[in-house]
Amino acid sequence: MKIKTEESFALKRGDALIVVDLQNDFLPGGALAVPEGDRIISPLNDIIKIFQDKNLPLFFTRDWHPPHHSSFLESGGNWPVHCVKDTEGAAFAAGLTIPVSASIISKASESDTDEYSGLMGFDGDGNRLDEILKRETIRRVVIGGLATDYCVLNTVLDALDLGCEVYVVTDAVRAVNVKPGDDTKAIQDMTDKGARFVSSESIG
């Protein structure tokens, strides 16, 4: 599927970046590895620097599961054990730049609740990300991370439902593709709901 991307994307007040679940367990060699997941670190770092230089909000979401989370196979879920809080697998990728000013958003931290969307996660003060975006009058969000067909997809759809313009960075997402073609379906679902697409090089 050929994705139409914006030729240029000039950042302005009211924009925010959401980096979705770029954690060790989702990288090659991790418990729930996304193929080529490590290849999005460099373009994301470039975007993070631009947002930081322009003093625009940065949000980093993470799965932050308790042991025996309901999403795990051992508990009747669909996934291997992954991103258990305070473990190396749950840590952000070592090469990822996380500025001090960034907000860390933890999701699916209750044993009986699974959350794919980053907007359902909470910061350290107990504020949910969708409420933060509304409070800070965020009008446009730029999104990259893992995985295109799960947490990125659901974060995009929730941000659209919130009324934000949403821009997905094509070279800063990768899909797990449990079923062949899941990535294409996810892109189509995002497109149908109104998401737009940019490359990291077009952001400035």
BELWO-V170980 format. One record per backbone hydrogen bond with DSSP energy under -1.0 kcal/mol. NH is the residue of the N-H (numbers start at 1). CO is the residue of the C=O. E is the energy in kcal/mol with one decimal. If there is no record, write none. Layout:
NH/CO/E
NH/CO/E
This chain:
6/197/-3.0
9/202/-2.7
15/12/-1.4
16/140/-1.6
17/57/-2.2
18/142/-2.9
19/59/-3.1
20/144/-3.0
23/21/-1.9
24/91/-2.7
25/89/-2.6
26/23/-1.8
27/24/-1.6
30/27/-2.8
32/25/-2.6
34/26/-2.5
37/34/-2.5
39/36/-1.7
40/37/-1.0
41/38/-1.2
44/40/-1.9
45/41/-2.5
46/42/-1.8
47/43/-1.9
48/44/-3.1
49/45/-2.1
50/46/-1.5
51/47/-2.6
52/48/-2.8
53/49/-2.8
54/50/-1.7
55/52/-1.5
56/51/-2.5
59/17/-2.5
60/103/-2.8
61/19/-2.7
62/105/-2.1
64/107/-2.2
65/83/-2.2
70/111/-2.6
72/69/-2.0
73/79/-2.8
75/72/-1.6
76/73/-1.9
77/72/-3.1
79/71/-2.6
85/65/-3.1
87/84/-1.5
93/22/-2.4
96/93/-1.8
102/99/-1.5
103/58/-2.6
105/60/-3.0
106/122/-2.8
107/62/-2.4
113/110/-1.6
120/117/-1.4
121/118/-1.7
122/106/-2.7
123/127/-2.5
126/123/-1.9
129/121/-2.5
130/119/-1.9
132/128/-2.1
133/129/-2.6
134/130/-1.7
135/131/-2.6
136/132/-2.5
137/134/-1.2
138/133/-2.7
139/14/-2.5
140/14/-2.0
141/165/-2.7
142/16/-2.8
143/167/-2.8
144/18/-1.8
145/172/-2.6
146/20/-2.9
148/174/-2.9
150/147/-2.0
152/147/-2.1
154/150/-2.5
155/151/-1.9
156/152/-2.7
157/153/-2.5
158/154/-2.1
159/155/-2.2
160/156/-2.3
161/157/-2.3
162/158/-1.6
163/160/-1.4
164/159/-2.1
165/139/-3.0
167/141/-2.7
168/196/-2.8
169/143/-2.4
170/198/-2.7
172/169/-1.9
174/145/-1.0
182/179/-2.1
185/181/-2.3
186/182/-2.4
187/183/-2.4
188/184/-2.3
189/185/-2.7
190/186/-2.5
191/187/-2.6
192/188/-2.9
193/189/-1.4
194/191/-1.3
195/190/-2.6
196/166/-2.8
198/168/-2.5
202/199/-1.2
203/200/-1.1
204/9/-2.4
